[in-house]
Amino acid sequence: MAIQCAVCGKGPQYGQNIRHVHSGSWALRAPRTKRRWLPNLQSAKVMRDGQPTRIKVCAKCLKAGKVAKV
């Protein structure tokens, strides 16, 4: 199953870590490494087509009340 919210479709965000060291040679001063931020997904049991099913929902959708728990 994908790392994605079943309600809003929020998924991983991509970016870079930047080292804030301002001494040394230019090659070692501020290297950038790849990283990603994962959404805060929670497992929630909801009613879909009259059947209780488990889906992954982000915490923002749960707090906003976009999902009615069983």
C-alpha positions in Angstrom: 0.0 0.0 0.0 1.3 3.4 -0.9 2.4 6.0 1.7 -0.5 8.3 0.8 -3.6 9.6 2.5 -6.8 7.9 1.3 -8.8 11.2 1.7 -6.7 14.1 0.5 -4.0 12.2 -1.4 -1.1 13.7 0.6 2.1 11.9 0.0 5.9 12.2 0.6 7.5 15.6 0.0 11.1 15.7 -1.4 13.9 18.1 -0.6 17.4 18.4 0.6 19.3 18.6 3.9 21.7 21.5 3.9 24.6 21.5 6.4 25.1 24.9 7.9 28.9 24.8 8.4 30.7 27.9 7.3 34.3 26.8 7.7 36.5 24.6 5.7 36.9 24.2 1.9 34.0 24.9 -0.5 33.4 21.2 -1.3 32.8 20.4 2.4 31.1 23.7 3.5 27.5 23.0 2.7 26.9 19.6 1.0 23.3 18.8 0.1 21.9 15.4 0.7 18.5 14.1 -0.5 15.8 13.5 2.0 12.0 13.2 2.1 9.3 14.1 4.6 6.5 11.5 5.1 2.9 12.4 6.0 1.6 11.6 9.5 -0.6 8.6 8.5 -2.9 6.9 10.9 -4.9 3.7 10.4 -8.6 4.4 10.7 -11.6 2.1 10.5 -14.3 3.7 8.3 -17.5 2.6 6.6 -17.2 2.1 2.8 -20.0 0.6 0.8 -21.7 -0.6 4.1 -18.5 -2.5 5.1 -16.1 -1.4 7.8 -12.6 -1.1 6.2 -9.2 0.1 7.4 -7.7 3.0 5.5 -4.6 5.2 6.0 -5.6 8.8 6.7 -3.4 11.7 7.6 -3.7 13.3 11.0 -4.9 16.6 9.4 -7.9 14.9 7.8 -8.7 13.1 11.1 -8.6 16.3 13.1 -10.7 18.2 10.5 -13.4 15.5 10.7 -13.3 14.5 7.1 -13.5 10.9 8.1 -16.3 9.3 10.2 -14.9 6.5 12.3 -16.9 3.3 12.9 
